[in-house]
Amino acid sequence: MTEPATTIRTERLVLRRLTLDEARAVAALDRHGRRWAADYPSEGDLVVAGIAVEAGEHYDESGHFGVYQVLLAETGEAVGGIGFIHPPERGEVEVGYGLAESARGRGLATEALRAVAGWAAEHGATTIVAMTATDNLASQRVVERAGFTRLPEHVIDPEDGPLWRWQLSLGDDER
């Protein structure tokens, strides 16, 4: 029997560690018995779920630095995902996130990002980074509101094009 999924709670959200069973449901678009927003999962959620499903038994759903499903605390409805791209390397961890269109514009992404930044700090990370497309102003506002600072150089990703790199120091004064 597997351990219960890790959960991070905020005022309005529950961030629940994505289990392999839930990843399989997301990848298969199996809504049966699940509370999902009508426009969840997004393309990004499908990609992440597919990676977990492909990993199969090698998918670690118990580690601190994984993928979390974003649920509305009031209803339990899944509205997106947030997670770490990899475990900390020299104290640095990268985060990615996305919400269903119906959940945007209410500060939920910023709330989720602040929560995982605090979680990362509690579990040994010293710096958290995020990448945003240079033309994605909404995502840039999310990381700015969460306290990240944009670094001056662009990063060119072969698939996503030019990206801004954002950074947040997780020192004691940031928690």
LUMKE-700279 format. One line per 3 residues: number of its first residue (from 1); their letters; for each residue x, y, z of C-alpha. Coordinates in steps of 0.2 Angstrom, whole numbers, plus 2048, in hexadecimal, padded with zeros to 3 digits. Layout:
REM residues N
NUM> a> X/Y/Z; ...
This chain:
REM residues 175
1> mte> 800/800/800; 807/811/7FB; 808/820/808
4> pat> 7FB/82D/806; 7FF/83B/7FA; 808/84A/801
7> tir> 7FD/859/803; 801/86C/804; 7F3/877/80A
10> ter> 7F0/889/808; 7E1/894/80C; 7D8/890/7FB
13> lvl> 7E1/881/7F5; 7E7/86F/7F8; 7F6/86A/7EE
16> rrl> 7F6/857/7EE; 804/84D/7E8; 800/845/7D7
19> tld> 7FF/832/7DA; 802/826/7CC; 7EF/821/7CC
22> ear> 7EA/833/7CA; 7F7/836/7BC; 7F0/827/7B3
25> ava> 7DE/82F/7B4; 7E4/840/7AE; 7EE/838/7A0
28> ald> 7DE/82E/79B; 7D2/83D/79E; 7C9/831/7AA
31> rhg> 7BD/83D/7B3; 7B3/82F/7BB; 7B1/832/7CE
34> rrw> 7BD/841/7CD; 7BA/854/7D1; 7C2/85D/7C3
37> aad> 7BF/86E/7BC; 7B6/86C/7AB; 7C6/873/7A2
40> yps> 7D2/868/7AC; 7DE/860/7A8; 7E7/86C/79D
43> egd> 7F4/867/790; 802/869/79C; 7F9/85E/7A9
46> lvv> 7F8/851/79C; 80A/852/798; 80F/850/7AA
49> agi> 803/842/7AD; 80A/839/79E; 81B/83A/7A4
52> ave> 816/833/7B5; 80C/825/7AC; 81B/821/7A1
55> age> 826/820/7B1; 81A/813/7B8; 821/80A/7C7
58> hyd> 830/816/7C7; 825/825/7CA; 828/82B/7DB
61> esg> 818/832/7E2; 81F/834/7F4; 82E/840/7F2
64> hfg> 82D/852/7F7; 832/859/7E6; 825/852/7DB
67> vyq> 815/857/7D2; 805/85D/7DB; 7F3/85E/7D5
70> vll> 7EC/86F/7D9; 7DA/86D/7E2; 7CE/87B/7E8
73> aet> 7CD/878/7FA; 7BB/87D/7FB; 7B5/870/7EE
76> gea> 7C3/864/7EC; 7C3/868/7D9; 7D3/865/7CF
79> vgg> 7D8/875/7C6; 7EA/873/7C1; 7FB/86D/7C6
82> igf> 80B/873/7CD; 81B/86A/7D0; 82E/869/7D0
85> ihp> 837/865/7C0; 845/85C/7CA; 84B/859/7DC
88> per> 856/867/7E3; 867/868/7DA; 874/872/7E5
91> gev> 865/879/7EE; 85C/87F/7DF; 84B/878/7D9
94> evg> 840/87D/7CA; 82D/87E/7CA; 820/87E/7BD
97> ygl> 80E/881/7BE; 7FD/883/7B5; 7EB/886/7B9
100> aes> 7DB/882/7AF; 7D5/892/7A6; 7C6/892/7B2
103> arg> 7D1/893/7C1; 7DC/8A2/7BB; 7DB/8B4/7C0
106> rgl> 7D8/8B1/7D3; 7EA/8B0/7D9; 7E9/89D/7DB
109> ate> 7F9/89A/7D1; 802/8A6/7DC; 7FB/89E/7EC
112> alr> 801/88D/7E6; 812/893/7E1; 815/89B/7F2
115> ava> 80F/88B/7FA; 81B/880/7F0; 829/88D/7F3
118> gwa> 826/88B/806; 826/878/804; 836/878/7FB
121> aeh> 83F/883/808; 839/877/816; 840/869/80C
124> gat> 851/86F/809; 850/87A/7F9; 859/88B/7FA
127> tiv> 854/892/7E9; 844/88F/7DE; 844/894/7CC
130> amt> 836/895/7BF; 836/898/7AC; 829/8A2/7A3
133> atd> 827/8A6/791; 82C/8B7/78D; 81B/8BB/787
136> nla> 811/8B3/795; 80D/8C2/79F; 800/8B9/7AA
139> sqr> 80D/8AC/7B0; 81A/8BA/7B2; 80E/8C3/7BE
142> vve> 80C/8B2/7C8; 81E/8B1/7CB; 820/8C3/7CF
145> rag> 812/8C2/7DC; 81A/8B3/7E4; 82A/8BD/7E7
148> ftr> 835/8B7/7D8; 842/8C2/7D0; 844/8C1/7BD
151> lpe> 856/8BE/7B8; 85C/8C9/7A9; 861/8BC/79C
154> hvi> 855/8B2/791; 856/89F/790; 852/898/77F
157> dpe> 849/888/780; 848/87D/770; 836/879/772
160> dgp> 82F/889/77C; 83A/897/774; 840/8A5/77F
163> lwr> 83D/8A4/792; 840/8AF/7A0; 848/8A7/7AF
166> wql> 841/8AC/7C0; 849/8A9/7D1; 844/8A9/7E3
169> slg> 850/8A7/7F2; 849/89C/7FF; 853/8A3/80E
172> dde> 84B/8A5/81F; 846/8B7/81B; 83B/8B1/80C
175> r> 831/8A4/816
